[in-house]
Amino acid sequence: MVGRPTKYKPEYCKIVRREMKKGFTKLAVAGTLGITRDTFYEWCKRYPEFSDTVRHGEVLAQCFWENLMREAALGISKHKINSRILLYVLKTRYRWGMNEESPIDKLIRETDEKEAKKLEKKEKHLSETERVHQLFKRYNVPIPQI
């Protein structure tokens, strides 16, 4: 018994590269090729050139999304970008910030910690009387004269 002939053509590698360079997923590329997800992964196993192209395509897709983020951050994008959706894509598809603190979150945390330490240091040096005086000033209450 002979199986059905494959639909695979070496030209599909160009399509995979082109589509993934636009940021599309493997599933979206399978749809473009008119095949199922199972067929797509079967071709990855069976045809080394296809598998290599897909792996390279994954890098191209991530570059596409990271470049969009860079352009959005610098304000140089030619497209109107929803940064929340873009960040969602990067976190879900590429695990941005999932295993480690993002650079932005780290900067915010460090800034908050520095401000808290400054405030704590400043308050430590105040005497009890000075603290009471500051509270009176803050609420515009006259300081009683003793």
Secondary structure, 3 states (H helix, E strand, C coil): CCCCCCCCCCCHHHHHHHHHHCCCCHHHHHHHHCCCHHHHHHHHHHCHHHHHHHHHHHHHHHHHHHHHHHHHHHCCCCCCCCHHHHHHHHHHHHCCCCCCCCHHHHHHHHHHHHHHHHHHHHHHCCCHHHHHHHHHHHCCCCCCCC
